[in-house]
Amino acid sequence: MDVSLIFKIAAVGILVSVLNQVLQRSGRDEQATMTTLAGLVVVLMMVVQKISELFTLVRNLFDL
């Protein structure tokens, strides 16, 4: 695993936090919440993909 995944997650977090602050200041709390949830889903999909690759690697390593 390289450092690029950590940078991608950090970039998504920074982008979501900025959008969240802008939307909350303009009175659009529902859209700010949806933006936060969308960012969470994006990060979870990236992490789940890497975990899937890890399980495949372990399965191939032990010939299961």
N, C-alpha and C positions, 0 to 999 in steps of 0.2 A: 504494500500500500504506500502510495506516495503522498506528498504533502498537498497536492492539488485538490484532493477531496476536502481537506480542512479549509483551504482557501475558498472553495466553492460554497461550503456551508457558511463560512463567515460572511461572504459577499451577499448571500441570500438573507442572512440575519440583519446585516446593515441596511440593505435595501428595504426589507420589510419594516424595520424600526423607523426609518425615515418616512416611508409612506404612511405608517400608522400615526406618527406624530402630525403629519400634514393633514391627514383626514380627520383626526380628532380635533385639531384646532379650527377646522372649517365646519365643525358640527356634524360630521358624517360618521357617527360612532359605529353604526351597523356595517358600513363599508370598511372601516378600519378593522373591525373584528374579522370580517371575511378575508381581508388581506392577510391578517395574521394567520388565520387557519390555512389559507392557500400556501403561505410560506412554510408552514409546518408540514403540510402534505408533500411539498416538493422536497424538503430535506429528508423526510421519512422514506420517500421513494428512492432517493440516492443511497441512503443507509441500507435499506432492505436489499437493494441490488448488490451492494458489496457483501452483505451477509450471505446472500445466495451464492455468490462467487466463492466465498470461504467454504461453505458447506460442500460445494461441488469439488473444490480442491481437496478437502479432507476425505470425501468419498473416493476420489480417484487415487489418493495417496495410500489408503488402506484397502483398495480393491473391493469396495462394498457394493 
